[in-house]
């Protein structure tokens, strides 16, 4: 069946940096805090919502422009722009779905011409990060969001393709007939995907094979 919608993870798939949270932590000198927050979440001591608020609070008062500059300077995955252009030429819309935050995702969406994007929202006011985050894509929670996206776009799961790289994307893979892992971070991710790619250079071949 031809592909009618593609859903991309962002970090590690469209952009080469896999963790924009730690990228900002390292830049702002709060890496130790960030690692402590994430470890507390993984051990079950705090919820993901609490983790997100702690991370956002670490950056309170920082300039939005500075954060966006750091994020924008990270390289795209080879083939990302060609993939986006090729999808547009084929009339296939694509959506970004990330558990990252909007300071990064909104620029990626604009650069590539994505039809929609979904991520967490890092609140800002008068050009400064205010230290609060709205969690819209929780860690490991992409599955229900993919189902919702397909329903809203009116796309049969058999005609959808999802693209990810981490174990948090496996639940996303389960919602569509076609799943592609780009530079998968574990064997579990590779096994959960239909196809594994080293980057996006040959991605359009997959689309054309299903036309």
Backbone as a ProteinNet text record, in pm:
[ID]
protein_1_A
[PRIMARY]
XXXXXXXXXXXXXXXXXXXXXXXXXXXXXXXXXXXXXXXXXXXXXXXXXXXXXXXXXXXXXXXXXXXXXXXXXXXXXXXXXXXXXXXXXXXXXXXXXXXXXXXXXXXXXXXXXXXXXXXXXXXXXXXXXXXXXXXXXXXXXXXXXXXXXXXXXXXXXXXXXXXXXXXXXXXXXXXXXXXXXXXXXXXXXXXXXXXXXXXXXXXXXXXXXXX
[TERTIARY]
83.8	0	88.1	49.9	129.8	128.2	238.7	249.2	175	89	11.7	53.9	131.4	177	302.7	400.9	524	533.9	568.1	585.9	730.9	801.8	943.5	964.3	1045.7	1110.3	1210.2	1256.4	1346.7	1491	1514.3	1650.5	1708.8	1821	1882.4	1830	1729	1669.8	1683.1	1623.1	1637.1	1757	1781.9	1902.2	1994.4	2126.5	2220.5	2232.9	2213	2218.5	2099.3	2125.8	2018.6	1951.5	2012.8	1956.6	1972.8	1873.7	1883.7	1880.4	1820.5	1818.6	1961.5	2038.7	2175.9	2263.9	2229.9	2304.3	2295.6	2175	2159.3	2220.8	2204.1	2264.9	2416	2481.3	2626.9	2661.9	2584.7	2614	2595.7	2490.2	2460.2	2527.2	2608	2679.3	2592.8	2484.4	2393.3	2386.2	2490.9	2489.8	2472.6	2535.8	2524.3	2380.1	2313.6	2172.6	2088.6	2112.4	2034.9	2048.7	2171.3	2194.1	2125.6	2128	2063.2	1911.5	1854.4	1709.1	1668.7	1743	1705.1	1722.4	1828.7	1850.7	1737.6	1693.7	1583.3	1455.9	1433.3	1316.3	1327.9	1443.3	1459.8	1448.1	1485.2	1474	1333.9	1246	1108.5	1087.3	1187.4	1175.3	1089.6	1084	1000.3	929.6	820.3	747.9	818	778.2	837	799.6	677.6	636.3	728.5	758.8	847.6	987.5	1034.9	1166.3	1170.4	1065.3	1061.8	1063.3	991.1	988.7	1124.8	1191.9	1324.4	1423.3	1416.8	1506.3	1479.6	1352.7	1317	1361.9	1347.1	1385.6	1536.5	1612.9	1759.2	1798.5	1712	1743.6	1669	1602.2	1522.3	1611.3	1558.8	1629.7	1726	1751.5	1842.2	1773.9	1854.1	1798.8	1751.4	1630	1575.3	1662.6	1706.7	1788.2	1918.1	1978	2101.8	2075.6	1968.1	1934	1905.5	1830.1	1796.8	1920.4	2014	2138.3	2216.1	2225.8	2296.8	2228.4	2097	2021.4	2029.9	2023.3	2026	2162.4	2266.7	2401.2	2431.4	2340.6	2362.4	2330.9	2408.2	2391.2	2267.6	2214.3	2105.9	2162.5	2078.5	2117.2	2137.9	2242.1	2258.5	2130.3	2087.8	1967.8	1839.7	1846.1	1723.5	1651.9	1725.6	1661.1	1612.5	1690.9	1651	1525.3	1518.4	1400	1276.7	1290.4	1176.7	1129.2	1222.8	1186.5	1121.1	1178.1	1123.5	982.7	955	819.8	721.6	762.7	674.6	647.9	751.1	734.5	640.6	638.3	551.8	413.3	391.9	261.9	232.1	337.8	320.7	350.7	252	277.3	360.7	433.6	509.2	495.1	494.8	470.7	588.7	626.9	733.8	672.3	725.5	677.6	798.8	815.2	937.5	904.8	979.8	970.3	1069.3	1127.2	1207.8	1116.9	1169.3	1091.1	1090.3	997.8	966.3	1079.4	1167.6	1277.8	1361.3	1363.3	1435.4	1342.2	1231.4	1144.6	1080.6	1042.4	975.8	1068.2	1197.3	1291.6	1315.6	1322.3	1338.7	1217.8	1098.7	976.4	977.6	1021.9	1026.7	1133	1249.5	1357.8	1318.4	1248.1	1216.4	1078.8	996.9	863.4	766.8	776.2	685.5	542.3	447.4	307.5	250.4	311.9	270	381.5	377.6	476	415.2	464.5	415.7	535.9	541.4	653.3	614.7	708.1	687.4	712.5	650.6	657.6	737.3	848.7	931.7	887.3	827.5	766	871.1	833.9	923.7	843.9	912	846.5	950	919.1	1008.8	1150.5	1158	1287.4	1366.7	1301.9	1372.3	1296.1	1370.1	1309.6	1260.4	1133.2	1075.2	1085.9	1130.8	1151.1	1031.1	948.2	831.6	813.1	769.9	749.3	612.4	543.1	419.2	453.6	424.1	455.6	340.7	367.2	269.2	307.7	437.9	486.9	573.8	513.6	591.3	686.2	784.7	884.7	813.8	832.7	769	621.2	570.3	426.2	383.1	462.9	431.4	322.5	301.4	204.6	65.8	3.1	-130.4	-133.1	-23	-18.8	-17.2	55.4	55.7	-85.7	-154.1	-291.4	-379.6	-362.1	-441.2	-408.8	-279.9	-239	-300.7	-293.5	-348.4	-498.8	-564.9	-709.8	-743.2	-671.1	-699.2	-666.4	-565	-529.3	-610.7	-687.7	-768.4	-685.4	-574.3	-481.8	-489.5	-508.7	-506.8	-365.5	-350.8	-217.5	-137	-205.6	-135.4	-69.4	-108.6	-54.1	33.8	75.5	159.6	297.9	397	535.1	587.5	647.4	704.3	854.9	927.5	1073.9	1127.1	1211.6	1267.8	1406.8	1461.2	1595.6	1615.4	1522.1	1544.1	1433.3	1454.8	1355.3	1225.4	1230.1	1105.8	1021.3	1080	1005.8	941	970.9	916.7	764	707.3	561.2	504.1	579.7	539.3	541.7	645.5	657.9	536.9	481.5	372.6	241.2	233.7	108.5	95	199.2	195.3	250.8	208.1	256.4	405.3	452	591.3	666.3	779.8	862.7	1008.6	1074.2	1214.4	1296	1404.3	1496.9	1619.1	1649.4	1766.7	1871.9	1989.1	2096	2039.3	1976.6	1912.4	2011	1962.9	2050.3	2060.3	1981.6	1989.7	1940	1971	1925.7	1773.9	1715.1	1569.6	1501.5	1559.7	1504	1514.4	1629.2	1649.4	1548.4	1528.9	1437.5	1292.6	1260.2	1122.3	1086.4	1187.8	1165.2	1163.3	1096.1	1092.2	1223.7	1282.8	1405.8	1495.7	1626.6	1724.1	1812.1	1833.9	1916.5	2025.8	2143.3	2249.8	2224.1	2143.8	2103.6	1982.6	1951	1831	1860.3	1983.4	2023	1935.9	1903.5	1826.1	1680.2	1634.5	1499.3	1391	1406.5	1302.5	1286.3	1388.9	1375.4	1266.8	1256.4	1153	1014.8	1002	875.1	837.7	932.7	904.8	875.1	930.8	903.6	762.1	697.5	560.8	457.9	493.5	399.5	315.8
-118.9	0	125.1	228.9	351.6	423	487.9	564.1	697	728.5	852.1	952.4	908.5	998	939.7	1027.3	987.2	1064.9	995.5	1058.4	1038.1	1147.7	1143.2	1180.9	1102.2	1151.9	1258	1342.3	1451.2	1423.5	1406.8	1396.2	1258.9	1257.1	1133.6	1080.3	1146.9	1104.7	1214.3	1328.6	1443.8	1528.4	1538.7	1604.1	1497.6	1517.9	1416.5	1411.5	1523.7	1525.2	1447.6	1352.8	1267.2	1322.1	1418.7	1466.6	1618.7	1695.8	1841.4	1892	1814.1	1852.8	1862.1	1755.2	1756.2	1853.7	1877.6	1977.1	2113.5	2153	2281.5	2276.8	2165.7	2154	2176	2113	2129.7	2274.2	2336.5	2475.1	2570.7	2549.5	2640.7	2601.4	2494.2	2454.1	2384.4	2321	2253.5	2102.5	2047.5	1906	1813.9	1847.7	1763	1758	1873.7	1877.6	1792.6	1807.9	1734.8	1584.4	1538.1	1394.7	1344.7	1427.2	1389.1	1379.5	1474.2	1471.8	1347.2	1316.6	1203.9	1071.4	1060.5	939.3	918.8	1026.7	1017.7	970.3	1017.9	973.1	825.8	784.2	645.2	548.3	592.7	507.2	509.1	592.5	598.2	686.7	769.9	857	979.6	1020.3	1132.3	1094.8	1164.1	1140.3	1212.3	1179	1249.5	1397.1	1426.9	1567.2	1641.7	1580.4	1644	1661.1	1558.4	1568	1686.7	1701.8	1810	1946.2	1958.6	2087.5	2119.9	2017.7	2039.5	2082.9	2018.2	2057.5	2201	2233.3	2369	2471.7	2437.6	2530.1	2555.6	2456.7	2472.2	2584.4	2610.2	2709.5	2840.8	2859.3	2980	3104.7	3204	3329.5	3329.8	3214.7	3209.5	3268.2	3324.4	3388.6	3282.9	3301.5	3210.4	3211.4	3328.7	3340.2	3260.9	3261.9	3186.5	3037.2	2991.5	2849	2805.1	2886.3	2850.4	2849.4	2938	2941.2	2811.5	2763.9	2638.7	2522.5	2519.1	2410.2	2415.1	2534.8	2547.9	2510.5	2523.5	2492.8	2343.5	2260.4	2116.2	2067.7	1971.9	1929.7	1843.2	1855.7	1767.9	1632.9	1532.3	1399.8	1406.8	1341.3	1337.5	1288.2	1362.3	1326	1387	1461.4	1514.5	1611.9	1706.7	1805.6	1742.2	1650.1	1581.3	1497.1	1435.6	1356.4	1444.5	1557.6	1648.5	1699.7	1739.6	1788.7	1677.8	1556.9	1445.8	1408.7	1415.4	1387.1	1491.8	1617.1	1722.8	1702.5	1668.2	1647.8	1531.1	1433.1	1317.2	1338.1	1454.3	1484.7	1409.4	1370.2	1294.4	1385.4	1416.2	1502.1	1429.5	1507.7	1447.5	1532.9	1463.3	1523.8	1491.6	1585.2	1563.2	1531.4	1428.5	1388.6	1365.2	1450.1	1447.2	1463.9	1395.1	1419.5	1527.9	1593.9	1713.3	1833.5	1952.8	2072.9	2168.6	2263.1	2345.8	2438	2480.2	2567.1	2502.4	2370.9	2296.2	2252.9	2191.4	2127.9	2228.3	2345.5	2441.7	2488.6	2500	2540.9	2428.6	2305.2	2190.8	2181.5	2198.9	2194.2	2301.7	2421.8	2532	2506.8	2458.7	2433.5	2328.8	2224.9	2113.2	2124	2215.9	2230.8	2123.4	2082.5	1981.1	2034.1	1943.4	1982.8	2005.5	1945.1	1964.8	1914.5	1956.7	1907.1	1900.8	1802.2	1777.6	1755.5	1827.6	1813	1879.1	1881.2	1950.2	2100	2179.9	2325.4	2384.8	2447.9	2515.8	2661.6	2700.6	2833.4	2944.3	3056.4	3171.2	3300.1	3403.1	3533.3	3643.6	3736.2	3849	3802.7	3697.3	3650.2	3568.2	3527.3	3448.5	3319.4	3213.4	3088.7	3109.1	3075	3106	2990.6	2872.8	2763.1	2672.1	2661	2572.7	2503.5	2379.2	2304.7	2236.7	2244.3	2168.7	2039.8	1927.3	1796.7	1751.9	1747.2	1699.9	1564.4	1533.1	1404.3	1342.6	1267.1	1209.6	1100.8	1073.6	970.2	836.2	774	645.4	654	774.6	790.6	826.4	790.4	830.4	745.2	623.3	534.4	594.1	637.2	696.7	823.6	898.3	1020.9	986.8	881.8	839.1	797.3	722.2	681.9	803.9	903.7	1025.6	1101.3	1108.4	1176.4	1107.6	976.4	903.2	923.5	925.7	947.4	1086.9	1186.1	1324.4	1348.4	1279.6	1293.8	1200.5	1110.7	1017.2	917.5	872.6	781.6	643.6	541.3	403.1	369.1	302.5	264.7	184.8	112.2	36.2	126	252.9	347.2	452.7	425.1	519	460.2	548.7	508.8	594.9	532.1	604.9	582.3	682.5	679.4	720.9	637.4	668.8	609	624.4	573.5	513.9	537.2	495.1	402.8	345.9	254.5	326.1	456.2	530.6	538.9	503.5	506.5	372.4	268.6	136.7	136.7	203.9	211.7	283.1	376.2	444.1	347.1	264.2	166.5	73.4	43.4	-54.1	-2.5	126.3	186.4	196.6	162.7	176	49.2	24.4	-95.4	-86	35.2	53.8	131.6	76.6	142.7	136.4	251.1	261.1	311.2	242.3	285.9	349.1	472.6	543.2	548.4	494.7	485.5	437.1	319.9	272.2	264.5	302.7	309.6	178.8	78.7	-51.2	-158.7	-283	-395.5	-406.7	-370.4	-376.8	-285.9	-169	-75.9	-134.7	-191.8	-253.4	-364.6	-449.4	-562.2	-517.3	-402.5	-353.9	-285.8	-250.1	-177.8	-273.8	-232.5	-308.9	-296.9	-176.3	-146	-61.4	-81.7	-0.7	71.9	202.2	284.7	354.7	380.4	453.2	603.6	653.4	794.1	803.1	922.7	939.6	945.7	917.2	932	849.3	726.8	637.9	624.6	715.8	702.4	702.2	785.2	795.8	666.5	582.8	454	368.9	378.7	304.4	354.6	485.5	543.7	494.6	498.3	461.6	313.1	231.4	88.4	54.4	149	125.2	210.1	257.6	341.7	254.2
0	0	0	-73.2	-75.6	59.3	91.5	216	200.4	297.4	293.3	399.9	499.3	605.9	668.8	694.2	763	893.4	1001.9	1132.6	1176.5	1194.9	1232.2	1378.2	1448.5	1568.9	1522.6	1612.2	1573.8	1615.3	1744.8	1797.5	1767.5	1694	1652.6	1521	1465.3	1337.9	1233.6	1259.4	1169.7	1208	1338.4	1389.7	1448.8	1437.7	1484.1	1636.2	1704.4	1850.3	1905.5	1995.6	2044.6	2170.6	2238.5	2364.9	2376.7	2329.9	2339.4	2483.5	2574	2714.9	2768.4	2748.8	2799.3	2721.9	2596.3	2519.8	2587.3	2625.4	2694.1	2833.7	2902.5	3035.7	3028.8	2930.6	2918.8	2887.1	2798.7	2761.8	2879.7	2956.3	3066.9	3198	3194.6	3315.5	3418.5	3374.2	3467.3	3439.7	3378	3340	3460.2	3570.9	3689.4	3738.7	3737.3	3775.8	3682.1	3551.5	3453.1	3469	3491.6	3510.6	3637.4	3741.6	3867	3849.6	3775.7	3751.8	3675.1	3568	3483.4	3558	3636.4	3714	3814.8	3877.2	3973.3	3904	3780.9	3704.8	3669.3	3617.1	3573.9	3691.6	3811.3	3929.1	3988.6	3931	3978.4	4099.2	4131.1	4248.3	4218.7	4092.1	4051.4	3922.1	3892.5	3767.9	3653.4	3530.3	3415.9	3418.8	3461.3	3472.1	3569.9	3681.6	3779.5	3722.5	3651.7	3587	3490.8	3408.6	3310.5	3378.8	3489.3	3559.9	3620.7	3673	3729.9	3622.7	3505.1	3397	3354	3335.6	3293.8	3397.7	3525.2	3632.1	3631.5	3588.4	3581	3485.6	3384.3	3281.1	3299.8	3412.4	3432.6	3419.9	3351.1	3332.4	3214.9	3156	3040.7	2918.1	2830.2	2710.5	2610.3	2562.6	2462.1	2337	2295.2	2173.7	2186.4	2304.7	2324.7	2316.3	2380.1	2375	2232	2158.9	2021.2	1932.5	1960	1881.9	1900.7	2023.7	2051.6	1980.9	1986.5	1925.3	1772.9	1716.5	1571.1	1513.1	1591.5	1541.3	1535.6	1581.9	1574.5	1433.6	1382	1242.6	1219.6	1098.3	1055.4	1014.6	1018.5	970.5	819.4	765.6	620.2	552.2	451.5	378.2	431.4	541.5	601.9	507.8	451.4	364.5	234.7	181.7	58.6	82.3	199.5	234.4	243.1	311.6	325.7	189.5	106.1	-26.9	-109.7	-102.2	-178.9	-136.4	-7.6	39.7	-10.7	-6.3	-57.5	-206.6	-282	-426.1	-455.6	-366.9	-384.9	-325.6	-266.6	-208.7	-80.7	-6.7	116.8	235.9	317.5	434.2	539.5	618.3	728.8	853.5	967.6	1098.4	1189.4	1275.1	1372.7	1508.5	1573.7	1706.2	1795.2	1895.9	1977.1	2124.5	2209.1	2352.7	2394.7	2294.4	2319	2338.8	2317.9	2346.5	2227.1	2233.4	2116.8	2073.2	2162	2120.5	2010.8	2009.6	1907.5	1794	1828.1	1728.7	1633.9	1683.3	1596.1	1483.4	1511.2	1406.9	1306.9	1355.7	1265.1	1172.6	1228.8	1147.7	1040.5	1077.6	980.3	873.7	914.6	819	714.5	758.8	671.1	605.5	654.9	598.2	643.7	769.8	823.5	825.8	810.8	807.4	947.4	1049.1	1187.8	1278.2	1403.7	1499.7	1638.4	1715.1	1850.5	1941.2	2052.1	2146.1	2277.3	2372	2498.6	2480.1	2565.6	2551.7	2667.4	2635.1	2734.6	2740.8	2850.5	2859.1	2861.8	2801	2791.6	2804.6	2845.5	2860.9	2842.1	2752.5	2724.4	2692.4	2613.1	2566.5	2666.2	2775.9	2877.6	2907	2938.1	2982.4	3125.4	3150.4	3282	3381.5	3335.7	3429	3446	3341.6	3348.4	3213.7	3215.3	3091.9	3092.7	2980.6	2962.1	2889.3	2952.2	2894.2	2805	2676.5	2579.6	2521	2525.8	2475	2584.4	2675.7	2785.2	2738.1	2818.2	2789.9	2771.7	2654.9	2627.2	2594.5	2573.7	2554.3	2413.4	2313.8	2176.8	2111.2	2160.7	2098.3	2084.5	2194.8	2185.3	2099.8	2099.2	2019.8	1871.7	1833.3	1693.7	1652.2	1736.6	1704.5	1683.7	1769	1757	1628.5	1593.9	1470.4	1348.7	1343.5	1229.9	1218.9	1332.3	1331	1280.2	1328.3	1287.2	1140.3	1089.7	948.8	860	921.8	845	767	826.5	758.1	822.5	740	785.8	833.5	949.4	997.4	895.2	806.6	703.1	599.8	597	499.8	566.7	690.7	765.6	786.6	794	820.5	933.9	1034.6	1147.6	1150.7	1198.4	1196.4	1333	1393.2	1523.1	1540.7	1661.6	1686.9	1824.2	1917	2055.2	2103.8	2221.9	2277.9	2311.8	2330.8	2353.3	2226.9	2112.4	1986.4	1952.5	2028.2	1996.8	2003	2101.1	2109.9	1988.3	1933.6	1811.4	1693.3	1687.5	1579.3	1573.7	1690	1697.6	1638.9	1612.8	1567.7	1416.5	1343	1197.1	1132.8	1011.1	940.9	910.5	879.6	840.2	947.9	990.2	1091.8	1048.8	1051.2	1012.3	1130.9	1162	1266.3	1200.4	1239.1	1187.2	1298.5	1270.9	1371.8	1505.3	1506.2	1629.9	1745.1	1862.4	1979.1	2056.1	2016.7	2081.8	1986.5	2021	1939.8	1944.5	2057.2	2070.1	1968.9	1946	1847.8	1707.9	1675.4	1544.3	1519.4	1619.4	1604.4	1591.9	1647.9	1644.2	1513.1	1435.6	1310.5	1191.9	1086.9	962.8	887.2	891.4	817.8	907.2	895.7	968.3	868.6	893	805.7	886.3	825.4	894.9	899.1	806.3	801.9	708.7	661.1	577.8	428.4	390.7	251	156.4	194.2	106.9	150.2	232.9	288	180	79	-23.8	-103.1	-105.8	-173.7	-108	24.4	97.7	56.7	45.3	4	-135.7	-225.8	-365	-381.5	-295.9	-301.1	-258.2	-189.9	-141.6	-215.6	-332	-409.2	-501.5
[MASK]
+++++++++++++++++++++++++++++++++++++++++++++++++++++++++++++++++++++++++++++++++++++++++++++++++++++++++++++++++++++++++++++++++++++++++++++++++++++++++++++++++++++++++++++++++++++++++++++++++++++++++++++++++++

